[in-house]
C-alpha cells in the first residue's frame, strides 16, 4: 500500500500537489475508498487532531481532506501581495506541518503566479514522525533542482529550543499555521513567543483553520499575544462550496504582518 504510494511520488519528475492527492487515492486499500472520512471519526484520531500514527491514516487524510486543505491556503494566498513580499529570498516555517501540505501549496501557488524567488529554507515542525517523513519526501522531491535547505523537527511545540531555528536566513519568513491553531491544548502565549527568535525584518503569518466556536476563540487568543502585528486580511466562512469537488467546508483565515522593531 504505502510502497506503491511512495514509488508514485518518486517517479514524478515535476511533482505537484494534485499528483500527491491522486497517488493517495489510488493507493488506498479498496475497503477504504469512498469512506476515508470515517477514519477520522475513530477514537485514535480524535477527528484528525491527534498526530497520525499509521500509514493508512496518512493516505486517508490526503484523500479525504487534501483538496479542502489546498483551497483554504489558496484563499489566503490570493489575498496577499506575494509579488512584493517575495521580492528577495524567503524562508518558510510550517508549524504543525502534518504532511507539509501548506508549504507545498504555497510553492505551487508562487510558480503558478510566475513569482520567482529563491526559497532559502523550509522548516517543518511536526510531532508525528510518519507525517513528517511524508512532508520531507514531498518537498525534497519538489525542490530537488533547487538549493532549498529543508529541515525537519520532530517535536511538540512545548519541546522546541532556540537551537532548532539556527541557520534560518534574514529574508522574509512566512509562518504557516494550517489546521493547527484551533487544536486544543496548545499554549498560545508560548507559541507566539517563538516568533521573537527569527532574524527577518518581515515575518508574515498565514493562519487557516476550520471555523467553530472553541477553535475561533483559540485563534483569537493566539493573535492577541502578537506584538507589532498588523492584520492584512481576515475572513470567516461558515459554509463554503467549491464547484470543483462539490463539498462544503468552513474556514477561519487570517493573514498578518509582524514587523520587527
C-alpha positions in Angstrom: 0.0 0.0 0.0 2.4 2.7 1.2 5.3 1.5 -1.0 3.0 1.9 -4.0 2.3 5.5 -2.9 5.9 6.4 -2.2 7.1 5.0 -5.6 4.4 7.0 -7.4 5.8 10.2 -5.7 9.4 9.4 -6.5 8.6 8.6 -10.2 7.2 12.2 -10.8 9.8 14.4 -12.4 7.8 17.6 -11.6 5.8 16.7 -8.5 2.8 18.9 -7.9 0.1 18.9 -5.3 -2.6 17.2 -7.4 -0.1 14.3 -8.0 0.1 13.7 -4.3 -3.7 13.6 -3.9 -4.2 11.3 -6.9 -1.4 8.9 -5.7 -3.0 8.7 -2.3 -6.4 7.9 -3.7 -5.2 5.1 -6.0 -3.0 3.7 -3.2 -5.8 3.3 -0.6 -7.0 -0.2 0.2 -10.2 -0.9 -1.7 -12.2 -1.2 1.5 -11.4 2.4 2.5 -12.1 4.0 -0.9 -15.0 6.4 -0.6 -15.1 6.2 3.2 -11.8 7.8 4.1 -13.6 10.4 6.4 -14.6 7.6 8.7 -11.0 7.0 9.7 -11.0 10.4 11.5 -14.2 9.6 13.5 -12.4 6.8 15.4 -11.1 7.3 18.9 -7.4 7.0 17.9 -7.7 10.0 15.6 -9.9 12.4 17.6 -11.2 13.8 14.4 -7.7 14.3 13.0 -6.4 16.5 15.8 -4.0 13.8 17.2 -0.7 13.1 15.5 -1.2 10.4 12.8 0.4 7.1 13.9 -0.1 4.8 11.0 0.4 4.9 7.2 -3.3 4.3 6.4 -4.1 7.5 8.3 -1.7 9.5 6.1 -3.4 8.2 2.9 -6.9 8.7 4.3 -6.1 12.3 5.3 -4.7 13.2 1.8 -7.7 11.6 0.1 -10.4 13.0 2.4 -9.1 16.4 3.2 -6.3 17.2 0.7 -8.4 19.4 -1.6 -10.0 21.3 1.2 -6.6 21.9 2.8 -5.3 23.2 -0.5 -8.3 25.5 -1.1 -8.1 27.2 2.3 -4.4 28.0 1.8 -5.0 29.3 -1.7 -7.8 31.6 -0.4 -5.3 33.2 1.9 -2.5 33.4 -0.7 -4.9 35.0 -3.3 -5.4 37.9 -0.9 -1.8 38.7 -0.3 0.6 40.8 -2.4 3.1 38.0 -2.8 5.0 39.6 -5.7 6.1 42.3 -3.3 6.5 40.1 -0.2 8.7 37.7 -2.2 10.8 40.2 -3.9 14.0 38.6 -2.5 15.0 35.4 -0.8 12.4 33.9 1.6 12.1 31.3 4.3 9.1 29.1 5.2 8.3 27.7 8.7 5.4 25.3 8.7 4.1 24.9 12.3 2.4 21.6 13.0 3.0 20.8 9.3 1.5 17.4 9.1 2.5 16.1 5.7 3.8 19.5 4.6 0.7 20.3 2.5 0.5 24.1 3.3 4.1 24.6 2.3 3.6 22.6 -0.9 0.5 24.6 -1.8 2.5 27.8 -1.2 5.3 26.8 -3.5 2.9 25.7 -6.2 1.0 29.0 -6.0 4.2 31.0 -6.4 5.0 29.0 -9.5 1.5 29.4 -11.0 1.6 33.2 -10.5 5.1 33.4 -12.1 6.6 34.8 -8.8 10.3 33.9 -8.9 12.1 34.0 -5.7 14.7 31.7 -4.0 13.4 29.7 -1.1 16.5 29.6 1.2 15.0 27.3 3.9 11.9 25.3 4.8 11.5 24.3 8.4 8.9 21.6 9.1 7.7 21.1 12.7 5.5 18.1 13.4 5.1 15.6 16.3 4.0 12.7 14.0 7.2 11.0 12.7 5.2 9.4 9.9 3.6 12.6 8.7 6.9 14.4 8.9 8.6 11.8 6.8 6.0 12.3 4.1 6.4 16.1 4.3 10.2 15.7 3.8 9.6 13.3 0.9 7.1 15.6 -0.9 9.1 18.8 -0.5 12.5 17.2 -1.2 11.1 15.8 -4.4 9.5 19.1 -5.4 12.6 21.1 -4.7 15.2 18.6 -5.9 16.5 21.1 -8.5 16.7 23.9 -6.1 19.2 24.8 -3.3 16.5 25.0 -0.6 17.5 23.7 2.8 14.8 21.5 4.2 14.9 21.0 8.0 12.6 18.6 9.9 11.8 19.0 13.6 10.0 16.0 15.1 8.8 17.7 18.3 5.8 19.1 20.1 5.8 22.9 20.3 6.5 22.7 24.1 9.7 20.8 23.4 11.3 23.3 21.0 14.6 25.0 21.7 16.2 28.1 20.1 18.8 25.8 18.5 16.0 24.3 16.4 15.9 27.5 14.5 19.6 28.1 13.9 20.6 28.9 10.4 17.3 30.4 9.1 18.2 33.3 6.8 17.4 37.0 7.2 15.0 37.1 4.3 11.2 37.5 4.7 9.8 34.5 6.7 6.4 33.0 6.1 4.9 31.2 9.1 2.2 28.8 8.1 -0.3 27.7 10.7 -2.6 25.4 8.8 -5.3 23.5 10.7 -3.3 23.9 13.9 -4.3 27.0 15.9 -7.7 25.6 16.5 -6.4 22.4 18.1 -6.9 22.2 21.9 -4.0 22.1 24.3 -1.6 24.4 22.6 0.0 27.1 24.8 -0.7 30.1 22.6 1.5 32.5 24.6 4.4 30.2 24.4 3.8 29.5 20.7 3.8 33.2 19.8 7.0 33.8 21.8 8.9 31.7 19.3 8.4 34.3 16.6 10.9 36.5 18.5 13.8 34.3 17.5 13.5 34.9 13.8 16.0 37.4 12.4 13.8 38.5 9.5 12.6 42.1 9.5 9.4 40.9 7.9 7.6 37.9 9.3 4.3 37.0 7.6 1.7 34.8 9.4 -0.8 32.7 7.4 -3.4 31.0 9.6 -6.1 28.8 8.1 -8.4 26.6 10.2 -11.9 25.3 10.2 -14.5 27.7 11.8 -16.2 26.6 15.0 -16.6 28.4 18.3 -13.9 26.9 20.6 -11.4 27.0 17.7 -12.2 30.6 16.9 -11.5 31.5 20.5 -8.1 29.8 20.4 -7.2 31.6 17.2 -8.2 35.0 18.8 -6.0 34.2 21.7 -3.0 33.5 19.5 -3.3 36.8 17.7 -3.9 38.7 20.9 -0.4 37.8 22.0 1.3 39.1 18.9 3.1 42.4 19.4 3.7 44.8 16.4 1.3 42.7 14.3 -0.9 44.1 11.6 -3.8 42.1 10.2 -3.6 42.3 6.4 -6.6 40.2 5.6 -9.2 38.2 7.6 -12.3 36.2 6.7 -14.5 33.6 8.3 -16.9 31.5 6.4 -19.4 29.0 7.9 -20.3 27.1 4.7 -18.2 27.5 1.6 -18.8 25.4 -1.5 -16.4 24.9 -4.4 -17.8 23.5 -7.6 -14.6 21.6 -8.5 -15.3 18.9 -5.9 -18.7 19.9 -4.6 -18.0 19.7 -0.8 -18.9 22.2 1.8 -16.3 23.4 4.4 -15.8 26.2 6.8 -12.8 28.4 7.4 -11.3 31.0 9.7 -8.4 32.6 7.8 -6.1 35.4 8.9 -3.0 36.9 7.3 -0.8 39.2 9.4 2.5 41.1 9.0 4.8 41.0 12.1 7.4 43.7 11.7 10.5 43.6 13.9 11.3 46.7 15.9 
